């Protein structure tokens, strides 16, 4: 009965003519009425129906039969429209019951929840399921992360940029030592077509510069006129490329300016790279850990200075000494193969020796008359294959060398003879992976191998104002820090950042040094714990600030002290060669069995490995010191940096007296949450709570987790194709993100294990110092620019309320200068307005 009633209901909904009976209709379609009822009864849905395809396929047959027999079935267009309407309502008539539909929707919801949780998308990264308000949470998080652009790191970075501009403006008023001339040479005026675009790039990026081209005839005329004493040696050189090398040194020696090979492409104006005080600039080309590696790549020095582009002032003594050397050795044989002979006679070999000698003797920071600056690979030494992560399309590249020269003679390199020694060396290195034997590790003395280095540390110019150079070891020879080869990174990029790509801005060093104020602003003190090679220490000392640095590892400590002596800053920086800890006098093992382990030597290995009585004979011991005890009485520490992987809590224990008596304005911690247990316990949320209890309620972080948060929050917005340029600029990944208490556990869980997350703690709100208390023009310019940034931020806040941090009046904790013992910091602090 149910099936027949349902079938009758279906048929009645079609409004068929009364003369058509249900059984007659089913019989005409299916052959018998019982078959239709049976089909309806077998339908699994609650309200069964006949298949639409069956009825639709038989409808023309039904109509034809009725017209032929009785003429009563003239449905026409009206009947067909009714049939289509029945097909539209079929789904609703036969919809599933409530239970089935709920199960289906619940399955879809569960799949979406699992997908978001597994991919860390949207609110699951930052909001637990108990706070199940994704739209509100997302809105709040986006609003908070947008406000990070006007937070403490960015205000401090604005102050640093203002200092850079003020310093550059003061320096630009000085007449440059290197004239605006670009020299290029080729054997004839008929230059290849493929190099013409590169030649035009020098004119396009350097308007107003005098670009001079010399062919062979012009070179001979210049040498005979300007350097007749070198003419005979010039003509005696056996190869055209050697005469080209000699000429480039002579033309810059006489006229000054920039020399550039024809296959070099200018990417940035030379005025951005050449400072007014520069008298000779060279660029690092490549570096190798061992002489054998350099020899295998056909280099003649372990660390080589390029000479396809360089700049110099007229009459520079380094160029004069170089030209004299070539004049004396024009016919001397340096090697038993012709290509290496060229590199030693006039090429990068002798060029590196002379330039490096004068760079060691004349650092730019000492203000010598003939200072030499060796800049990072990023500027002049980028390779078109993208070595050192310097991609060819990077806008920071100054000059790109395309290596179109063909001077090298095929077969000119010495071919190895087949001998048992070479066969055994090949098997050790490539088959058994044993490395070279002790005999192979010693460079052979002779004319066919790379000579041993007389320098263990090399000066490299750092991207900083004012300019200074760091003494860094060869690639792989220094201590790694934050998982990076700091020396190699500085050589390639001119800077380094813990846990971040080198070019990110504002960098931790910019933020940290800006907190000390303008140049020599009362000589504020930085406490640098785990200084490493000393990038942060040297950056602060370059602006006249005093630094107390702690570094226990011998290679890093020696490099830091060499950099201080090289720049003449020994009086500004005191270096303590020991690790920091919770208490004074705790013994620690820094070396076992005479082997250097960077982690053990730093003093921040696991607590068990650092015990002198642990396994293995301890050959060098030391004692931990509480960092607060190393600060002389009356010294006002304004900023603290902590790089002690796993020992962050213990270092803060040693700083507790200073934090309670006279806390600094800013503390930067390179945190490794996964390693914190090895330093005697502790956790990242506990560290954050402790800092908040000391008044550091304004917390920002930079690193992989900040990048992850921003990418997840803006993924949907960034995917829209109709975003304008302003919107895309606003959605660019920020370096710093604000950190709220509800994100502490998430940061501890998701921070990477091998890279630090840099935490920045500031006491309340950073506010610029009035111009009257700044130091000279740089400090005044810094204050004005920072004040503008703060006003823009204050306009963005409403009603004194804040999500993260806003400016306000001083609170009752006494964070003013008077309550801190008369401190006159470069940046004052005001409290955040509470909700």
Steps between C-alpha positions, in 0.01 A plus 500: 500500500784737583661449161173540313415811698838647432467415131157656492641806673773525237253470216254741649770758534529497121136610459438232234158490337225326704432246230847349556500252783803417707504131406454581131791742515729250671393227262574716197844589631622180666279236347295429818386696803647244744850556361474870573383440857780250555759749369367773727505269803865403438615866498725554810374854549211563733287645226563281190449613146534371147831560323493824305710355219250217453195724498668765288610241247148347469307825492508549119382137459214555743389817324511337155302199620230712662466722195468200271248305711271752661626842407460603864869553581575833336744623762701731276724765646300530821543133587877515426548802727315315775730205449809723534359650819458150643866429428605815688308410812613136498799559727289677762231233489759228552737681740678293766380505857644728768734237644670428168540867422649577841750216468606628160552858623682379810741301284580802285553717810733244658704474180543878488600514866762230454633668186545837672654344810747296294604791277515758782261723315323804635384491861636156599853634513410770748162424658412182684165333413350628826505849352301392198444841343712484186375820339549709814837340574623552148388862500674567829818322393519686170437829674773423754752394240434810293573709806843339528611733222477789745635300794825534692726326244380723222523821703854405595576415139365841396742656744783295352401604146490862610853464631610346170348788306655760727838333479478464122398865464798609708739277307361592159604859557861386480665487157544138384850362466407275207407703188187418297675331209434150361776333296446213256732342244498258206747402231311704237207737463296219345364351823282185492126559478429291808690738731345825372195478732738457794700805393180706480402392853794698642375814330138441602570455872771765525376819333749780518799266511773519238519164319825446309581220257851393393607270219850356464633803319363736764651282774848515344472876462387541863784286641767668290373843610420443866729210599803484272685308773248216460481499120767236441348260753154567357611396152696201634194336660428185292119513496243763411307429822814575703544834328132570567556426870802726515319783322201499737731545797689782331196696380340500846836581658532810283140621457303323771143380457338162436633232269247247361539210257276505193312188615396660830148634537430793731189449715524790746648850495864505603428798726304263727802274545790747502524720809664844485782384730579190296838500327508138377214248482531135409254214519530143623469243224517157660642310797603143574581319823813330362758574230411174326142614452611830350744323269229260379284799401796674330524777757840620616406613853282347770319831524521709186428864421331553164640747247235513226377811676665721763521867593789712618623851557788639292853417619390235750811330645351150464464553125849645476651201682305264275619666181860495622472129571367423152770716345768298679348157428365547148703209363520293818357149490274431797356163402551207265162559338412804297162585651621498860804696392271779377302505824820536701676753278225763449170341606312436826798336670728803521197734519372320811841509669553875455144611574470281810834624632384862483151414630653353817717808549234765422156427652228755415394547864839646597466785252824428315566689179522190277235278658409182310154345523422144386126469444276192503434278201148636476626828356755402237555123524158348431514195274238454224441144623372627834784384726475592872124555452578818306235452233558682168173694534574636846463878501780538756768380256723786388691341211438170322793333325390287203832321441516548124879524487689239298858572600566162659689262272347157454725249675688781671440352843743233610361154438548241773716205416362152560687370803431268791492802732227671299302176466516439875399864568201462268390177672531655848296806411237367260461131582586452868408860600800519732627840395861584426785342689719712726758526225238631257367751753836676509530741207796413285756773459549591138381719222201285399294508822312768687741653752411473870320802638695747706170633633266304725240778515383722217344849516150522355298820486170483692179662377481764771525873562771601567685241294732257677660164424488170685785251513345170396656155443471286190181314420463209743783612728291707743244402759143462373237707673123458475567219253686731258858541388513862610831575328381367163170687530672831575739443209207441264247755631692745715278423799343215698182451700427214743214286372424736209611558145778759488307763306191517728430839653480635763777269608569403863824702492314810378242469777752421772745781422221752441387441860837641612421835341688713248873510445678531835170580675639493854690185394224257594616149592409178321540166677563237230486143635617243247654761272640254243699679231363824642268649237271659764793609716684662210184668368449670836868594534496653150261765637704566811309288751666293768454123497555219749539183293514137616637229270671180617584329169864564397444545123213743545663685790826543311318623189302750710813636666675518162209704361515736797873551455460539124241778545666659806210440740673317783420782743129482425453124538598271786507131401459222758608160369255293706138379491215652699296309754276524804777530761869582513768234507313203357762287316439402140698295248570687176713243314547124510788292370652808338225514234308820435124456528327836430204419724715383789749786456224761523408373848135439404495127431280267703547512877632141503753557220628817665588333826880460531457149646290379208627243247822589319804682632432873540795695361363852554275616780339827594258650751159644440434852619178675580479769234380762749824457695703601192332840478712759686323700772336812367482365145163553341417209269235611252475191279575129547544229239498132601620225266535194725321205334314310770638711786272803466336445840833450675640821347190691617556360849843663495345827380228509765671755731541743212146438374351581838724797586549679167348306210609581145267652245526209261591130519549283192503122545581246231272228634525127429189354670594141412839532675399682817481187714868420453609815682356389830131511418263776408259565218420780261163589659677518838762734357232722350311515829818597683574782257142626526530501879809721466297752300585387146142478382568612143619183326578448131657208321672437169577171331337201340191507722431866426525425129270200544235705681497773240490258207204312649304813582545674166492200265142554384542875463827471309342257254263765367600623158337842531726630780662834427863585552431667833315194629774263389759719666301495823480119487875452467648275766602709804823415678348541848166382639336593826470216751200480732482276808251268329766421239783404736428128504452491125837667447666250732343209312556620143836679519769321293755284678813605312426871457424757769191711530624848590299648787503874559393626843455871562398662823173663413486721198799635309483875450756721324724735694440876455738660255659719768647195672626327187863495400593726209320495168465123473323473835268791418406355165441164665266655758298693244445199278402280793259763632327504162467122509350512848247771408384286210453212740310709755260618228428135427393421859151583620370595844819411682432134435761268359537154351860418567647841597418869491660811639392659826605687810761364743365251747564469872785254461744782454644426158609858441861609491481645853378173651787314331782680666514806277541299180497700180441231242488556129141373508259554791223265598134560580253240611229339292142600576317205648157401388 
